[in-house]
Amino acid sequence: MSPSSTAPVPASPSASVSTSVSASVSAPPTPRSSPTPGPAASKRPQALPSPGNPGGAATVPAAAQAVDTRRPDRVVGQGTPSSCTSAAVVAAVAAGGVITFNCGPAPVTITMKATAKVRNDHGPDVVLDGGGRVTLSGGGQRRILYQNTCDEAQRFTTSHCQDQPTPRLTVQNLTFTRGNATGETAEGGGGGAIFVRGGRLKVVNSRFIDNRCDRTGPDLGGAAIRVLSQSENRPVYVVHSTFTGGRCSNGGALSSIGVSWTVLNSVFTGNQAIGRGANPAKAGTPGGGSGGAIYTDGNTFTVDVKGTVMRENHANEGGGAIFFVSNDRTGTLTIARSTLKSNPSDGFETQPGIFFLGAKLSR
């Protein structure tokens, strides 16, 4: 639950931040040539931002580092862009294990014709490694990746589904673009690129560009990623990744309920929470509009943001960069060695770019 925009909270003076790092990063070099793309795969658009904050100095724990994928269980593609199809990605994700791509030497975009869904009983780990050359696109039509340990259609395996330790999903060295969860009603919607409930999620060296979910709604969100629970309340790791151009009712990049996050050496720019009326929704409004980049709600959880740039995100209601509400006032938010700049909200905040309601905010 969050305050209605009818009772804005006075802003407090901005706290100092120890490191200022520009969110501007250089684009990858243009490849010299590439094979003619087939119908499902094409050249990746040029001038994409490099993933993450190159000046980020936060220590990355072992559990948050990239997975070794030198011995994959499955390879999508046979060396050409046309062999890297949506169907091949869907099949590989369903089978599980370590998945890499062989789409040729040039960057490719695979436009998904269906959402890739993780099976709950096909092994403990699902790892997708794009090698820095693969973009998965929802084509503006669909969510890209889905994991839900409480979804019987994905082989329900336990009565304690929300605390199930597996599958452990890792996405690394990938770009996710134009994912769209608009109209998805299961589990409350959200998660234009990735939706996860249960198991574990880790994101490393990846980009999320121009993803979408529903424009209004009081407690749905996550244009890029929506998470509803994690095994043993362990955090979602987001490491050296970039989120830009996301639009959703709440959480223009990330959104969760009762979930902890550790965000390291990453970049959030130009994301927007576009709902109206906050949560609970003001009378006569559809609700939403909080957390331009990150929207977190629930009870006992933590959010750690370190070595990260958050710039030019916007919320129609509260928290232009971060919205954090711990309903039982036990949650903590830590921001360290990070830059928050020009993250306006039109409604309420407790300090510039942030609305915080919990036990402790450390900067």
Secondary structure, 3 states (H helix, E strand, C coil): CCCCCCCCCCCCCCCCCCCCCCCCCCCCCCCCCCCCCCCCEECCCCCCCCCCCCCCCCCCCHHHCCCCCCCCCEEECCCCHHHCCHHHHHHHHHHCEEEEECCCCCCEEEECCCCEECCCCCCCEEEEEEEEEEEEECCCCCCCEEEECCCHHHCCCCCCHHHCCCCEEEEEEEEEECCECCCCCHHHCCCCCEEEECCEEEEECCEEECCECCCCCCCCCCCCEEECCCHHHCCEEEECCEEECCEECCCCCEEEECCCEEEECCEEECCEECCECECCCCCCCCEECCCCCEEEEECCCEEEEECCEEECCEECCECCCEEEEECCCCCEEEEECCEEECCCECCECCECCEEEECCEEEC
